[in-house]
Amino acid sequence: MTHDTGQPGRDLLTRWWRPALVIGFVALAVVWRLVRADLGAPPNLELVTAATFAATVLLRSRWAFVVPLAVTVVSDVVLGNTAIALFTWSAWLVVGLGSLLARRTTGWRRVGAGAAFGVAGSLWFFLWTNFGVWFQGRGTWYAPRVDGLVASYVAGLPFLRTMLLGNLVLVPLVAAGTVLVDRLEASHGLAVTAARPA
């Protein structure tokens, strides 16, 4: 027997564990950004991308795209980390919008989609935010020419490596967890059929 209300929003109310898991992921991502430096973790080892993917596939809602922006804004306001907020916040907004491509993934293909999302999100974040560092620091931190932009990207490579490796592990791991949620629901007759994502 399947549980199908035909309305994803109403369905989420009956399957409360999905939004509860998303809230847990989001809270963990915020806390991690706040304590990461104190714990000695490398910069750019983050949970925002994984939390975004989890929110998108668990809620199956287009509004999940706000997750990375919300996590970043809340934690940056606390940290006072707003020097290039225009670029970091817009980078995460695009990552959130990109996550919507994974809403309909099912089964273990979702793990592959998670890996691809982790790589694409990391590369986009690196390219856009390092451009922002160069753009705002032209003539101060970097030369105001192409060689200055290249220098900004070279300086950011260690941060890219950390973010990329972290997301190649964390996002597929979270994706696998969401597959298990689907299977546990199906085994208890709670799978949703043909409900169009919100």
Secondary structure, DSSP 8 states (H G I E B T S, - for coil): -----S-HHHHHHHSTHHHHHHHHHHHHHHHHHHHTTTTT--TT--SHHHHHHHHHHHH--GGGGGHHHHHHHHHHHHHT--TTHHHHHHHHHHHHHHHGGGTT--TTHHHHHHHHHHHHHHHHHHHHHHHHHHHHTBTTTB-SSHHHHHHHHHHHHHHHHHHHHHHHHHHHHHHHHHHHHHHHHHHTT----S----
